[in-house]
Amino acid sequence: MQTLSQPEARRIALAAQGFSGTARMRQRRPFDPALESLHVLQIDSVNVFARSHYMPMFSRHGGYDQERLDRHLWSSGEFTEYWAHEAAFIRVEDRPLFGWRMDDYRQRYASRIEELKPAMSRVRSQLADGGPQFVRDLETGPREKRGPWWDWSDTKRAVEMLFAVGEVVTTGRERFERRYALAADGLPAAALGVVPREESQRALIAQAARSLGVGTLADLADYHRLKSGPTQVAVRALEESGELVPVQVEGWVAANGTPLAAWMHRDARLPARLAPDALLTPFDPVVWFRPRAERMFDFHYRIEIYTPKEKRQFGYYCLPLMVGGKLAGRIDLKADRAGRELLVQAAWQEPGAPARTASVAQSLLASAAEWQGLERASFTGVGNLQLPTRFEV
């Protein structure tokens, strides 16, 4: 069995995640390499700096036109949204791989579906008659009585249930609000097909392995949020077919001290050198599974959005900072768009961070500000990473 060192495992993982020796984008179809590497592009509503799905392209390639990515995701006909990790963009051709999840939602929420049956029927009819609509267009009054789901109305609850079970899809967003359509109207017929459960889950685990490069059973399961049992079945089949190769990674051990089983995708590559610098979204696959981030990068990371201010350790919305292929710090950012300024509210470096961490951070922050159309950056001085209090971009 092949044994990998920790640095080798990191280089394999970063290469699989779309980091390369050059950050230059292709002129034609510039987003394809990163989107193919990631497979899922997680969506999140927080917009304190930049919405999360915009960040992975910036992390891997630097500044670009966000509207161009929007057009690619929404107008090309190649992508749709579903619960693939959390809410995420996926390729339309991959949607049938989640049919088993739609079935699971139907079974798990059978009583809730029965409760919402009248509202779901009404929403289906409205979408059939009126085409794609926002929830506000589907509401029966100026403000429907709110229900128990996050103050959601019955209409909102019905639409989200129809989305979960696959009957409706999103055809765009406006101010981050989804526009919904019946799946049969919003997707090609091929995207409405059914793939057997085991075949789907095997395909998803194979894709997770391609996107991770190397990973444990838990890593592979988390990528598309599968349970451990189906993941084990899929891994056995993929190992037998030769698509997954068992490996050992030095330092990857269970709580009882025994080596963790790990697998490498047969197409994974080990670059001789790969040491990217990047700011990451908290929802980048490099860090979204926190146990993997700790094991792979010795980086303990928790997002503190929902932590009371007085209890936060690092900041409200800290972006992990990668320096030379290592997670070396975290920076709490906020965009003051009216003042055209990037607010660095806190900046921290990890123990043992590279000597050039501060200079890399300043360069990346300047690039991030320019990408967001901001003219300058300011730093509060909070944290142990030394940055100028103000710098132009």
N, C-alpha and C positions, 0 to 999 in steps of 0.2 A: 504494500500500500504506500502510495506517495505521501511524503510528509512535507508540509509547507511551513515556512517560518511566518511569524506575524507580519513582517514587512511584505513578504510575497503575497500573503492573503489580502492585504490592503491594496496592493497594486492590481491584483486580479479583480477585486471588487470595484475599484474605481474605474478601471478600464471597462468593465461590464456595465457600469452606470453611465457611460458616455463621456467620461473625462478623457482627454487625450493630450498629447504633447503640444498641440496647437489649439488655441481657442477660436480660430477663424471659422466663421460660418460659411456654408456653401452659398453660392450666389443663387442657385436654383434649388427650390425646396429646402430652405436652410434649416428647418426645424426637424427634418426627418431623422437625422442620426440620434439626437437626444430622445425624441419621442419613441423611436424604435428600441432604444436601450432601456428606457423607463417602463414602457408598456402601459403603465397607468400614470396619469397626471392628476395628483390629488387637488381637490378644490376646497378652499376654505374662505369663509366670509370676512375674516379679519383684514382690514385695509389700512392699518396704521402706518405701514410703509409701502408695501406693494402686495397685491393679492397673491396668494401662495402659488397658484398655477403659473404665474409669470416668472417666478424666481428660478426654477431649474434651468431654463434656457440662459438666463443671465449668469448663473453659477458656472455653467459649462462653456459659454461662448462670449460673455460680456454683453454690452449694451445692444439693444435691437429695438425695433418698432413694435410695441405691444399690440397696436391695432392690426398689424400684419399677422401676428399669432392668432388674434381673435378671428380674423377672416379665415385662416387656415383651419381652426378648430370648428367654426360654426358654418362656414360657407362652402367648404370643399366637399361636403357629403361623406367625409371619411371618418368622422368622429361623432360620438354621442356620449351621454352621461349615464353612469349607473353606479351602484354600490359595489365597486370593484376592490377597493381597499377600504377607504371611506368613500364619500362622494368623489367621483373621479371621471375624467375623460378617458374613454377607451376607443379603440378602433371599432367602427361599425361591424366589421367582419368578425370581431371577437364577442359580440354581444350574445350570440347563442350559447357561448360557454358558461353563461351565468343563468341559464334557464333553470337549473336545479335550485339556485338561490331564490329565484322568483317563486318556485314551487314551495320552498321552505317557508317563505313569508306567508304564502296562502294558508299553510297549515298552522303556523305559529300564531297568526293573527285571525284565525277563523271567526272567533266570537266578535272581534272588533269589525271585521268585514261585514258580518251580519248586521251589526249595529249601524254601520255606515251605508248599508245597501241602498236606501233611497237617495242619499247624496251622491253616491258613486254612479248610480243610474242617470241622475240628472246631469252630472258632469260629462259622462259619455255622450249624452244627447247633445249637450251644448257644444262640445268639441266636434262632434260629427256635423253639426249644422253650421257652426261659425268658424271652424278651422282653428289654428293655433291661437291660444289666449293665455293671458296672465291670470293668476288667481283673482286679482281685483276685478277682472272682467267677468269671471265666473260666479262671483258672489251674488247672492240674491237680494242684497240690500246694501245701503251705504256702509254699514258695519255690522256684519252678522254677529250674533251672539257667540262669544268665544267659548271654546271647549277646553278640555283638560290638558291638551298637548301644547305646552309652551304658549298658551293663550291662543291656540289655533282655532279657527272657525271649523264647522263641519265641512265646508267646501275645501278648505286647505287640507284637512285630515283626509278627505276622500281623494283628492288629487295626489297626495303623497303616497297613499296606499296603492292607488292605481299605478303610480310610478314604480313602487317597490315590487309589485307583482307583474310588471312588464306590460301593462295595457296602455300606458301613456309614456311619452318620451319628451325630452326638452328639445326645443328647436332654436334656442337662443336665450340670452339674458339681457336685461336692461336694469342698470343700477343693481346688478347682481340678482335681480328677481327672475326666476325662471319663466319662460314662455312654454306652455305645454301643448302637445298635440296627441291625437291617438297614434299609437305605435304604427298601425297600418298605413297612416297618412304621412308619418314623418320619417319612415325608414324603408329601405328596399326590402323586397320579399325575402331575400337571402338572410337578412338580419333577424327575421322573425322565426327562423327555423329552430328546431330542437336537436340538441346533441345529448346523448345519454350521459347520465350523471358521472359515472366513473371515467368515461372518455374525456368529458369536460374537465374534471378535476385533475386528471393526468396531464392534460394540455396546459392547464394553469400552473401546475407545479413545474413542468418543463420550462414554461416561460419565466417563472420566478427564478429558476436556476440560471437561465440565460441572463436575466437582469441583475442578479446578485453575483454571478461568477462562481462564488463558493459560499456555502452556508450550511447551517445545522438544520435539523428537522423543524425546529421552531421558527427559524428564519424563513424557510421555504413556505411554511404554513401561513405565516403572518402576511406575506406579500399580497395575497388575495383574500386573506382572512378565512382560511380553511381550518377545520378542526384537525387535531393530531391524528385521529384514526384514519380518515380518508387520505391524509398526507402520507402516512406510513404505507398505505396500499399503493398510492401513486409512485412513491419513491422506490418501492420494491420493483414495480413494473419497469420503471425507467432505468433502474440499475441493471435489471436483467437484459434490457434492450441495448445497454451500453451508452445511453444518453447521459446518465449520471454516473460519475466515477467516484468511488469512496476515497476520501483523503483524511489525513490527520493534520490539524493545525496546531503548532506548538503554542501552549498556553491556553488553549480552549479546553477547559475542564468543567465538569459538573460540580455541584455544591459538595458532593462527597469526594471530590478529588480525582474521579475517573475521567479519562479523555472523552470529550464530546464527539459523537459521530458527526461527520460532515461529508458533504458531497460537492464536487466541482462539475460544472457542465462541460461536456466533452469539447465544446467550441470555445471555452474560456481561454483567454490568452494571458500570459504573464509578461508584461512589458519589462524590459531590462531596467528602465527607469521611468517612473511616473510620479510626479510630485506637484500636483496642482495647488494653486492658491484660489480660494473661493469663499464667498459668503453664501450660506445655505438657508433656505427656508426651514422652519421647524418641521415642515411636512415633506421634506426631501427624503426619498428612500434611503439615503445614506444614514439618516438619523431617526427615521420615524419609528423603527422598532428599537426601543431604548436598550433592551438587553444586548442586542447586536452592537449598538454604538459603544457600549461599555466594553464588550468583549473584543471588538475589532480595533477601537481607537482609544480605549481606556478613558472614555469621555462620559461622565455621568450628566445626563441632560434631562431636564423636565421643563415644560413650558409653564409659565407662571401667570397666564392670562386670568385664570380663575382663582388665583391665590390673592387673598386680601393684601393691599398695598404694603401694610406694615409687616407682613410676613414674607414678602418676596426677598429672595437672596440676591438675584442678579438683575431682574427687571421684568417689565410687562411682556415684551415681545422680543426676546433675545434671539438673534440669528447666530447659529454656530459659525465659527471662523475656522476655515481650513488653511493651513500654511504648510507648504511642502508635502501635501498628502496626509497631514496629521491634523486632527481637530485640536486647535491650539488656543481657542478662546471663544467668547460669546459677546455680542454687541447688541444692546437694546436701542432700536432705531424707531424714529417717528418722522414722517414727512410733513413739514409745515408748508403746504402747497400755496397758501395765501402769501406767506413771507418768502417763498421760494428758497427754503432752507431745510437741510437735512439735520435733524436734531439727534445727536448721539447722546442718549440719556444715561448710558453707562457702558463701560468697556472693560472687559475682564480677559486676562490670559491665564491659561492653565499652568500648573507647576511643570517645569521642564519645557515650556514653550520655546520654539526656536528664537534665536537672538533677533532675527529680522521680523518678528511678529508685528511690532508696532508699525514699521514702515510698510509692510504688506497690508495691514489693516487700513492705514491712511490712504494708500493707493486704491484699494477696493472701495472704500467709502466715497472717494472722489468719483470713481467710475459709477457707483450706484446713484449718487446724487445727479450726475450728468444724465444717466439713463432715465431718471424720473423727472427730468426737466427742471432740476433745482440748481441754484447758482452758487451755493456755498454750504459749508457744514460747520456746525458748532458742537463743542463737547463740554459737558457739565463738569467733567473731572471726576465723576463717580466711577470707582473701579480701580483695578491695579494695572491697567494697560495705559501707558503714557502716550497721549495724543495731544496735538495742538488744540488750544481752546477754540480757535477758528481757522478755517482754511478754505481757500477758493477752489473751485473745481474747473 
